Amino acid sequence: MNKIKLMYDIAKTMKEKELFNGSLQVECVKDLSTVFQMNNEFSKDLSTGLTKANIKTKLDYEGKSFKHESSTEFTHPWNSHPHGHRNKGKHPHFYHFRHCGNGQCGHGHSGLKGIFSGLTFAFDLLNRTEITEQPDNTILMTLEMDQLPKELQKMLTHKFKEEYGEEQEQEGTYRTHHHGHSLMKELHALENPSLKLISRINKNNEIESIDVTLSGKQIDDQQEIHVLNLNAKITFLYN
């Protein structure tokens, strides 16, 4: 199967969509005990910027238990520029990728060199992705962490540390938020973590689901070994 043609068809199909409905489910298990769960049912209309979400979370960590349910609805056009200009036809993720290709995500390149560096990076990632055709005409795209370029592994680790590292914690932070950060720090401290991403594509070149699994061992301050497993799945629903 031609991977480039497949990715083009998927990108073209998803780019033309204006309404996304689906759900995001996340579960984190530590030593066979579930410590975090989240279910987010969402709807986003790209033509109007209307976003709806119903979120349920449950945290049972370090002797503390917390449950929360909320519904939210807001309007924020995805193609609006922070300074009031419009970027019609440009999805924010594609816009971000363009900047990465120009060396603005820490790659250290700019201009033509940055463009070719971004293309090399993208094709390398595509080359490492395993494509499997299923009997029901769906396609599985699988990528594992040890197959990722070292540059991307370092970039993901650095980004994770920026978001959930100690420098982000402030005195007086809400207790539940603090425990959430503590859990993220444990995931960040995993030794030789295993990361796997599986995307399911239907016969219409639509992304049906994306599964992400992260697992590994972590040693606490008492030198005890713990096993952590994080599973996340986003599912899209189409009419």
C-alpha positions as a printed Julia matrix, in Angstrom:
239×3 Matrix{Float64}:
   0.0    0.0    0.0
   1.22   3.47  -0.89
   1.62   5.23   2.47
   1.91   8.7    0.97
  -1.3    8.27  -1.03
  -3.07   6.91   2.06
  -1.99   9.85   4.24
  -3.01  12.3    1.51
  -6.48  10.75   1.26
  -6.92  10.78   5.04
  -5.73  14.39   5.37
  -7.95  15.54   2.5
 -11.0   13.77   3.94
 -10.52  15.09   7.47
  -9.71  18.6    6.26
 -13.08  18.87   4.52
 -15.05  18.02   7.68
 -16.62  20.8    9.71
 -18.35  18.79  12.44
 -16.59  16.42  14.83
 -18.45  14.29  17.37
 -16.83  11.7   19.56
 -15.42  10.75  22.92
 -12.12  10.65  24.76
 -11.54   7.97  27.38
  -8.48   7.86  29.61
  -7.55   5.34  32.31
  -4.4    5.13  34.4
  -3.59   1.99  36.4
  -0.88   1.78  39.05
   0.05  -1.66  40.39
  -3.25  -3.15  39.14
  -5.33  -0.4   40.83
  -7.15   2.24  38.77
  -6.01   5.66  40.0
  -7.5    7.91  37.3
 -10.39   7.77  34.85
 -11.82  10.34  32.49
 -14.6   10.28  29.9
 -15.17  13.29  27.67
 -18.01  13.27  25.16
 -17.49  16.18  22.8
 -18.88  17.95  19.77
 -17.09  20.65  17.8
 -18.48  22.6   14.85
 -15.58  24.16  12.96
 -17.87  26.36  10.87
 -19.25  28.17  13.93
 -16.6   27.44  16.55
 -19.25  25.94  18.85
 -17.82  23.35  21.21
 -19.75  21.17  23.64
 -18.29  18.74  26.16
 -19.59  16.48  28.93
 -16.72  15.47  31.18
 -16.57  12.89  33.96
 -13.39  12.39  35.99
 -12.46  10.13  38.89
  -9.23  10.27  40.85
  -8.24   7.73  43.52
  -4.61   8.48  44.27
  -2.37   8.74  47.36
  -5.3    7.99  49.65
  -7.46  10.74  48.16
 -10.65  10.13  46.2
 -12.29  12.69  43.93
 -15.16  12.62  41.43
 -16.3   15.4   39.14
 -18.88  15.84  36.38
 -19.31  18.93  34.26
 -20.86  20.16  31.02
 -19.5   23.08  29.08
 -20.41  24.94  25.92
 -18.53  27.8   24.29
 -17.88  29.39  20.93
 -14.37  30.11  19.71
 -13.68  30.06  15.94
 -10.73  27.73  15.36
  -9.52  29.74  12.39
  -9.35  33.07  14.21
  -5.94  34.63  14.7
  -5.03  35.87  18.23
  -4.65  39.41  16.79
  -8.0   39.36  15.09
  -6.87  38.18  11.66
  -8.3   35.12   9.97
  -6.39  32.05   8.83
  -9.12  30.66   6.61
  -8.43  27.14   5.4
  -5.63  26.51   7.86
  -6.19  24.05  10.67
  -4.23  25.04  13.81
  -2.38  21.72  13.92
  -1.22  22.09  10.32
  -0.25  25.67  11.14
   1.78  24.41  14.1
   3.46  21.76  11.94
   4.48  24.43   9.44
   6.18  26.34  12.22
   7.93  23.18  13.37
   9.17  22.66   9.86
  10.6   26.17   9.91
  12.6   25.43  13.01
  10.37  27.17  15.54
   9.82  24.09  17.72
  13.39  23.7   18.79
  14.75  21.97  15.68
  17.27  24.75  15.19
  16.67  25.27  11.44
  15.02  28.02   9.41
  14.27  28.89   5.82
  14.71  26.25   3.12
  16.8   24.09   5.42
  13.96  24.1    7.93
  11.42  23.12   5.27
  13.5   20.15   4.11
  14.24  19.23   7.71
  10.48  19.13   8.4
   9.84  17.04   5.29
  12.59  14.6    6.25
  11.13  14.33   9.73
   7.6   13.68   8.4
   8.69  11.07   5.84
  10.86   9.32   8.43
   7.86   9.11  10.76
   5.68   7.78   7.95
   8.29   5.21   6.99
   8.33   3.87  10.55
   4.53   3.51  10.66
   3.17   0.0   10.12
   0.1   -0.26   7.88
  -2.2   -3.3    8.21
  -5.33  -3.92   6.15
  -8.17  -5.61   8.05
 -10.84  -8.05   6.74
 -13.55  -5.41   7.29
 -11.72  -3.0    4.94
 -10.46  -0.83   7.77
  -6.79   0.03   8.09
  -4.65   0.02  11.22
  -1.71   2.43  11.44
   0.68   1.46  14.25
   3.66   3.37  15.61
   5.71   2.45  18.67
   7.98   4.71  20.71
  11.17   2.8   20.02
  10.48   3.35  16.32
  10.31   7.12  16.72
  13.26   9.3   15.74
  15.41  10.2   18.76
  14.71  13.86  18.04
  10.97  13.35  18.46
  11.41  11.28  21.63
  13.45  14.1   23.19
  10.93  16.72  22.05
   7.98  14.81  23.55
   9.84  14.27  26.82
  10.78  17.94  27.04
   7.21  19.04  26.31
   5.83  16.66  28.94
   8.28  18.04  31.51
   7.28  21.61  30.68
   3.6   20.82  31.18
   3.82  18.67  34.31
   7.23  19.23  35.84
   7.92  20.61  39.3
   8.42  24.11  37.9
   4.69  24.24  37.07
   3.52  23.53  40.63
   2.78  26.52  42.81
   2.12  26.82  46.49
  -1.56  26.91  47.3
  -2.67  24.95  44.23
  -6.01  23.19  44.61
  -5.42  19.78  46.26
  -6.92  17.66  43.49
  -4.96  19.56  40.87
  -1.81  18.91  42.91
  -2.47  15.16  42.99
  -3.08  15.22  39.26
   0.32  16.82  38.74
   1.92  14.26  41.08
   0.5   11.46  38.96
   1.77  13.11  35.77
   5.22  13.4   37.36
   5.16   9.65  38.05
   4.35   8.98  34.41
   7.12  11.33  33.37
   9.58   9.44  35.61
   8.89   6.05  34.01
  12.05   4.1   33.22
  12.3    2.84  29.62
   8.64   3.62  28.9
   6.79   1.83  26.14
   4.54   4.02  24.01
   2.27   2.68  21.27
  -0.15   4.51  19.0
  -2.78   2.78  16.84
  -5.08   4.63  14.45
  -8.04   2.93  12.8
  -9.08   4.27   9.38
 -12.36   3.26   7.76
 -12.99   2.6    4.06
 -14.0    6.26   3.58
 -10.54   7.42   4.71
 -11.99   8.74   7.97
 -10.19   8.37  11.29
 -12.44   6.18  13.43
 -10.26   6.0   16.51
  -6.81   6.64  17.94
  -5.5    4.45  20.78
  -2.48   5.44  22.86
  -0.9    3.18  25.48
   1.96   4.17  27.77
   3.51   1.74  30.24
   6.63   1.36  32.31
   8.15   1.03  35.77
   8.76   3.8   38.27
  10.85   3.78  41.48
   9.57   5.88  44.39
  11.52   7.59  47.19
  11.48   4.34  49.2
  13.08   2.52  46.25
   9.92   0.52  45.68
   9.1   -0.45  42.1
   5.67   0.39  40.7
   4.15  -0.47  37.33
   2.06   2.19  35.6
  -0.16   1.82  32.55
  -1.95   4.67  30.83
  -4.55   3.99  28.14
  -6.23   6.73  26.13
  -8.67   6.36  23.25
 -10.36   8.99  21.14
 -13.29   7.83  19.0
 -14.96   9.84  16.23
 -18.58   9.37  15.21
 -19.77  10.17  11.69
 -23.26  10.47  10.26
